[in-house]
Amino acid sequence: EPEVTQTPSHQVTQMGQEVILRCVPISNHLYFYWYRQILGQKVEFLVSFYNNEISEKSEIFDDQFSVERPDGSNFTLKIRSTKLEDSAMYFCATTMDREEETQYFGPGTRLLVL
Amino acid sequence: AQSVTQLDSHVSVSEGTPVLLRCNYSSSYSPSLFWYVQHPNKGLQLLLKYTSAATLVKGINGFEAEFKKSETSFHLTKPSAHMSDAAEYFCVVSLSGNTPLVFGKGTRLSVIA
């Protein structure tokens, strides 16, 4: 069964450093999402992406965050200058088309900012 | 605005006994509702979904959930717990396709031998 994959599984970084989290969507999926879960809190929506542009973003997704799909396969989330509060589990999700409500999730990247 | 409340942060059951994980939702429109499960070091796996068809929804691994509009609930049940059911379970609501999912805080299910 096709799966969404994410790399790395874990990342430790220093405050102020840039990090890039990578996601490989299911091959025929067109809509992509990033969510995060701070330890002990709810899974929160960050951003959705379709046709090489952002469809929707939450208040969390400020200027420090960016997304792109540079090579038509990887879907990346970049945090420009990490803060301690960016420490969280980051999940990528994908759906096939506009009408599909089921989002398929990757295993997540656990980011720790020191 | 949509929201989801999972009433228990942790549920512990004995193997072979029934499982009940409770979820209440709030939505201005007719929502779609989901249960996802997360095993350690794994992604979020879809267990089942309700999308305005039958109110009793059957999912994988013997789980099912019943949509009760009058109670705004979507509780997850299983007649007999198995050790492999131990995981984190998330109740999720969606307004329509291609909209962000809204998650509950999760319920950790422990199964005791």
Interface residues (C-beta under 8 A of the other chain):
Chain A: E3 V4 Q6 S9 Y31 Y33 Y35 Q41 K42 V43 E44 F45 S48 Y50 S55 E56 S58 F91 A93 T95 D97 R98 E99 E100 E101 T102 Q103 Y104 F105 G106 P107 G108
Chain B: S32 F34 Y36 N41 K42 G43 L44 Q45 L46 K49 T51 F90 S94 S96 G97 N98 T99 P100 L101 V102 F103 G104 K105 G106
